[in-house]
Amino acid sequence: MEKIALVVGSSGMAGNNLSQELVAQGWKTYGLSRSAKNNVNGVIHVRSDLLDINTLNQALWDVNPTHVFFTTWMRRNSEQENIEVNATMVRNLLNVLSGKRSVKHVGLVTGLKHYLGPFEAYVTEGTLPETPLREEQPRLSYPNFYYAQEDEIYSAAERDGFTWSVHRPHTVIGNAVGNLMNMGTTLAVYASICKEENIPFIFPGSEAQWKGLSDVTDAGILAKQIIWAAETPTAFNKAFNVVNGDVFRWSWLWKQIAAWFSIDYIGYENEIKPLTKILDGKEEAWRKMADKYGLAEENLNKVSSAWHTDLDLGRPIEVMTDMNNSRKLGFKEYCNTRESFFTLFEQLKSDKIIP
């Protein structure tokens, strides 16, 4: 059977890296996004809005994927609005594809908010989960758009007979400018400003995050697991955590990042110092840096997502992720976390995102 992939959200961090991996493995690959730009050689670009079912029908008229990989989401002002818009996107896509009867498997990328709660109740006191986080932990009582996305896929799978997999990465480290949750690029931009202004690289998070164990997910590891689950029958109809396979403390990694940029750093000191406040008012400084160094993007808000970095690094607990489910079924990929960050920094420098 010819393997035909439809990557939904192909311009994002997870979707872009997944598209590259699919093409490298010989899949015929379509990439669907609202953007007019195709970021990956070998990907057939499909431009459409998932909220407009008429244009979605037209865009997918002659596309008959065997595998659908859903890697995108939209952020709204409340979790109820997040649920409505993100469930609708999944439902619209699967309804359009339903009549084709070509889909054999659907993979969905969500994340650790499955265990930590939605933005409105993110790791609040009284809802702190036991760590390491495990796939069998029950859903929280809070409304959560990840649950709504899952439920849309479960319902469509029962109707249309395809298999599914759900992938729950920790913070994803990879190259995708404009991504809503992009810690790696955000820290690179922040460090670049610190170097330009000769100011210390201040850790913005909590004491628990500074001292505790953590892990992250390289976008390449995520891509490999998504494809593995789509091709491994024992992995069908299961949810999987996915991280690099090592652990670290931010008290160690922060100084590693500072050393890469040749800047001084300040660790946790008595209180959280949000990055949103640190970067507030730095828009003009970044615009001047972009002009001085010929950078590709002069808008600070398009190359950084301080709000999400604050959510991650401000957690009142250490967060580690258990991967036994996929390990037992044969997924053995591993990535060194320091190399994930350093490889990203080199790419950002090469692409003129940072000086």
N, C-alpha and C positions, 0 to 999 in steps of 0.2 A: 504494500500500500504506500503510495506517495505521501510523504509527511508535509502537510501544508499548515504553517503557523500563522495565526493572526495575533499580533502583539498589540494590545490595547494600551495606549499610553507610551508609544514607542519613543517619544522625545524626552521622557523622564529618565531618572537615574536607573531604576530597575529595568524599565522597558528598553532603554538604549543598550545596556549591557547584555540583556537577554537576546535582543535582536542580533548583536554581534556574534554571540555564541551560537545561535541557531544557524546563521549564515555559515559560520566556520565549520559547523557539523553537517552542512549540506542540505539543510531544510529550505524549501521554498517558503519565503517569509514575507508577509504583509505587515506593515506597521501603520496602525491607525492613531491619529492624533488630530487635535484642532489646529496645530501648526502647519504652515505651508512648507516647512523645511524638512527634508529627509536627512537624518543625521548619520545613517549607516549605509555604506556601500553594499549593494546586493539586496537591499530591502525595497519592496514595492510599496510606495507610500500611498496611503489612503487618508484623505482629509475629510473629517466629518465631526459633527457635534453630537455626542451621545445623548444629549437631551432633546434633540430634534429627530424624531423617529422617521420623518419623511426623507430628510437628507441622508440619514443613516441607511435607509432602504436603498436609496439610489447609489450611495457610495459602495455598498456591499453587494450590489446586484449580481456581479459576475465573480464574486469572491466566495469560494467554498472551502473553508478551512477544516482540517481534520482536528486541529488543536487550537484552542483559544487560551491566551494568557492575559489575564486582566491585571494591569499593574498601575492603574491610575486612580485618583480620587480628587474631589473638590472640597475646599474648605468654606464653610459658611459661619454665620455668627453664633449659632447655637447647635448643640448636639442633635436636637430634633430636626433642624434644617439640614445638618450633615447627613442624617439618616435618610431624609426624603430625597435629597439630590443624588447621593451615592447609590442608594438602592435603585433609584430610577434608571441610572446609567447602566447598571448591570442588567436590570430587567429589560430595558429597551434593546440592548445588544442581543441578549439571548432570545428574545421574542423575534427579532429580525432574522436570526440564524435558524430558528426552530424549523421553519418550513423547508430548509435546504436538506436537512437530515444528513449533513456531512460531518458534524462535530462528534468526535469520539471522546474528547477529554477537555476539561476546562480547569486551568490553574488560576488561583486567586492569590495575590500578594496583599497581606494585611500588615500586622506588626504586633509589638508587645503591649499596645494599648488594649489588646484582647484581655490581658491579665491586670494591667495597671489602671484601667479606666479611661473614659473619654476625656477630652481636654477640660471639660467643665468640672470634673471630679478626679483629676489626675493624681494618683497615689496620695490621696488624702488620708488623714488619720482615721482609723477605723476600717479602711479598705486595703491596708497594706498586705500584699500577698506573701506567701511563703516562697523563698527562693532557694535554689535555682527554680526558675519558672518551668513548668512541665505542661505538656499538651493536654493531659487529662484533668487539669484544674478546671473547675466549672466556670461558666460565665458569671460575671458580676451582675448584681441587681440593677446597675445603672444602664440606661439606654446607651447603645454604642453602635456607630455606623458599621463597624466591622461585622457585628452580628447580623445586621440587616443585609450586608453584602453576601455573607455566607448563606443566609436563609434563601435569598433569591437564587443562588446557585443550586442549593439542595432541591428546591422546588422544580427548577427547570430540568435538573438531572433526572428526577423522578418522572417528569413528563416526557422527556426526549431520549432517555436511556444512555446518556453519556456518563463517563466516570469523572471524578474531580480530585483536586488536591488543594490544600490551603497552606500557604507559606508565611510564617511569622518571623521575619527578621528583627533583630535588635536595630540600633541605629545603623543605617546603610551608609557605607563610605564608598563614594564613587564620583565620577565626573558627569555632572549635568547642571549647567548654569540655569538658574531660574526655578530649580526644584524647591518645593515648599518646605522640605525637611532635609536640609543639606548641611550637616554639621561639619564635615571635612572642609568644604569650600568656605564656610562661614569662619572657621578657625584660621584658615589660610589668609583670608581677607583681613581678619582682625590682627593677626601676627604681622602682616605686611604694613598695616597702619602703624602698629607699635614700632616697627623698624624705621619707618619713614619719619616718625615724630620723636624717635628716641625715648619712648616711654615703656614701662614694664608690661609684660604680657600677664595680665591678672586673671587668675582662675575665677570664673563667675559663679561656680556652683556651690553645693552644700558640703558640709563636713563628711557626711556619709558617702558621698560620691568621691570626694578627695581621698579618703582613707580606705574605702571599701573596694571589693573586687568588682570588675565589670567586664563586658565583652562587647564586640560590635560585629557587623556583618559586611564583609566586602561585597560589592555589587557583583563581582565575578563569581563568588561562591553561591550567592543567591541564584544567579542565572543557571549555574550547573545543577543546583538542586531542583529547580523547577523542571528542567528538561529530564533529569533522572526520574522524577516522580511521574512524569507523563509517559515514560517508556518502561516502567517497572510495575508489572501487574500486582505485586505484593504491596505496592505503595498507593494503589488506587483507593480513593474514597477515604483519605486520611489527612489529618492536619500535621504539619511539621514545623517545629522551631528550626531556625537556621542562623548560625553564627560562625565565626572564623575557626573556632576550635581551640583558641588559647584564651587566657584571661590576663588582665592587667589591673593596675591601680592608676587612677588619674594622677596621683602624686608622683608616679614614675613617668607616665606618658607625657604629662604637661612639660616637664623639663626636656624630654626628647624633642618635642615639637619646637620649644624655644631654641634649643641647640641647632635644629635644622635651619631656622631663620636667623641664627646668630643674634638673639635678643635676650635681655634679662627677663626673668619671670618672678611673679609673686604667687605663692600658693594660697590655700584657704587660710583666712585670718579672721576668725570670730564671727563672720556673717557672710551670707550670700551677697554677691555683688553682680547683679544681673547684667548680662551682655547687652540687653536692649538699652539699658541706661548708659553703659560705657560707649556704645556706638551712636547714641543719640546725638545729633549735631555734627556727625562726621561725614555727612553727605558731600559737603563742599570739599572737604579734605580729600575724599576719594575721587571726586571729579578732577581735582588738580593733579592727583597721582596718575589718573587715567590719561590725562593730557601729557604729563611729563614723560611717562614711560610708554605711551602708545598702546594702552590697554584696550581690550576688545569691548569692555562695558564700563561706562562711566557712572551708571546708576547703582549706588551702593545697595539698594533694596532688591536689585535683580541678581546680585552675586552673594547675598547673605540672607540667612533666615535666623536672626538672633533669637526670636521668640521660641523657636523649636529647640535650639541649643540650650536655652534657659530651662525649658521643660525637662530635657534629658539630664542636664547636669545639676539641676536643682532638686532632684528626687531626695526624699528623706531616708532612703534605704539604698543599700548596694543592690545591683541588679545583674544576675547571671542567668544564663539560659541553658537548660538541659537539652541535649540533642540525641538522647538514647534511641528515640523512635526511628529516626532515619539511619543512625549508625547500625542498629541491629539488622536493618534491611539491606545494608550494603553501601550506603553513601559514605565515602571515606575522605572527601575533599577537605583540605585544610589551607588556611592562609595566615601568615604572620601579620599581626595587627599593626605593628610599627611600619612594616613594609606597605601595608594598605594605605596608611596616611602619607608616607614618603613618596610612594608611586603617584598618588593623587597630586601631591604638591608639585612634583616634576611635570606632570601633565598640564596642570594649571599654568605653570610658568611657561611651558612650551606653547600653550594656546593663548598666551598674553592675557590671561585672566588676572594674574598677579604679576608684580614686577620681577 
